[in-house]
Amino acid sequence: MSGREVAAVVFDLDGVLVDSELLRLELTRRIIAPAELREEDYRRFIGTRGFAEWLAGRCGIAPQELRRRFDRALDAHLADEGLDPVDGARELIASLEARGRKLAVASQSDADTIARLLRATGLARHFPVACSAQHVRRAKPAPDVYLRAAAMLDVEPAACIAVEDSPNGVQAALEAGMTVVQARQTRYPFPPQPGAASVVDSLRDFDLGWLDRAPAPR
């Protein structure tokens, strides 16, 4: 869709709007203690699925119980300390809304976690469309969650920019037919991904000129 006017911007959540991976790691370590979780093992699952099942095999706690414990720990943390969006997120969202672009979230996280994080950051009101891989047949790197987001926004995927961080996310958005901007400003940035039209080290580097003419893949 390079050169085409952009009607909507679809954001991944973890690693794009919120830098939540370190928080997830710390909370997971807390709920499985005295079992241990190495950072390098955790990082292998960023942007993928299957972590709860893998962890269950390591620590002997059922995946459903792990999720229940994690949800309780996350709720307690958010109630006590809250959560800030990444630097530049609020400003970019305001600029996109001022220019009349539609917004959505398309995340690998479950729907409840998406809602919790958006509420905690104060971003929920900006995203009436928040799609979870939980509600589609195939998770990223399949395009399903991005196709669902575009359908809910009532725009063509080719008229969307997706802001992603992970290889699976970039691939999913590309297969959906969207232009991809890769963001790399969090604790665990991925290398620049093939097919991304642009790679930014901060959401402040998102070029609003792309809304009038989407960038071509590098």
JOQUI-V995572 format. One record per backbone hydrogen bond with DSSP energy under -1.0 kcal/mol. NH is the residue of the N-H (numbers start at 1). CO is the residue of the C=O. E is the energy in kcal/mol with one decimal. If there is no record, write none. Layout:
# JOQUI-V995572
((NH CO E) (NH CO E))
This chain:
# JOQUI-V995572
((3 214 -2.6) (4 1 -2.4) (6 211 -3.1) (7 159 -2.9) (8 159 -1.5) (9 102 -2.5) (10 161 -2.9) (11 104 -2.9) (12 163 -2.4) (15 18 -3.2) (16 13 -1.9) (17 13 -1.8) (18 13 -2.0) (20 18 -1.2) (24 20 -2.7) (25 21 -2.4) (26 22 -2.6) (27 23 -2.7) (28 24 -2.4) (29 25 -2.4) (30 26 -1.7) (31 27 -2.1) (32 28 -1.4) (35 32 -2.1) (42 38 -2.1) (43 39 -2.5) (45 42 -1.7) (46 43 -1.3) (48 45 -2.2) (54 50 -2.3) (55 51 -3.1) (56 52 -2.3) (57 53 -1.6) (58 54 -1.1) (59 55 -2.5) (60 56 -2.1) (66 62 -2.5) (67 63 -2.4) (68 64 -2.0) (69 65 -2.6) (70 66 -2.7) (71 67 -2.7) (72 68 -2.0) (73 69 -2.4) (74 70 -3.0) (75 71 -2.6) (76 72 -2.1) (77 73 -2.3) (78 74 -2.8) (79 75 -2.2) (80 76 -2.0) (81 77 -3.4) (86 17 -2.6) (89 86 -2.0) (92 88 -2.4) (93 89 -2.6) (94 90 -2.4) (95 91 -2.1) (96 92 -2.5) (97 93 -2.6) (98 94 -2.3) (99 95 -1.1) (100 97 -1.8) (101 96 -2.4) (102 7 -2.2) (104 9 -1.5) (105 129 -1.8) (106 11 -2.5) (107 131 -2.8) (114 110 -2.2) (115 111 -2.4) (116 112 -2.4) (117 113 -2.6) (118 114 -2.5) (119 115 -2.3) (120 116 -2.6) (121 117 -1.9) (123 118 -1.8) (124 118 -1.4) (126 123 -1.8) (127 124 -1.6) (131 105 -3.4) (133 107 -1.9) (135 132 -1.9) (136 133 -1.3) (142 139 -2.1) (147 143 -2.4) (148 144 -2.5) (149 145 -1.8) (150 146 -2.3) (151 147 -2.2) (152 148 -2.5) (153 149 -1.8) (155 150 -2.2) (159 156 -2.1) (160 157 -1.8) (161 8 -2.1) (162 179 -3.2) (163 10 -2.6) (164 181 -2.1) (170 166 -2.8) (171 167 -2.4) (172 168 -2.3) (173 169 -2.4) (174 170 -2.4) (175 171 -2.6) (176 172 -1.4) (177 174 -1.3) (178 173 -2.3) (179 160 -2.0) (181 162 -2.9) (182 198 -2.8) (183 164 -3.2) (184 200 -2.2) (196 193 -1.7) (197 180 -2.4) (198 180 -1.1) (200 182 -3.0) (205 202 -2.0) (206 203 -1.4) (210 207 -2.2) (211 208 -1.4) (213 209 -1.3) (214 4 -2.1) (218 196 -1.4))
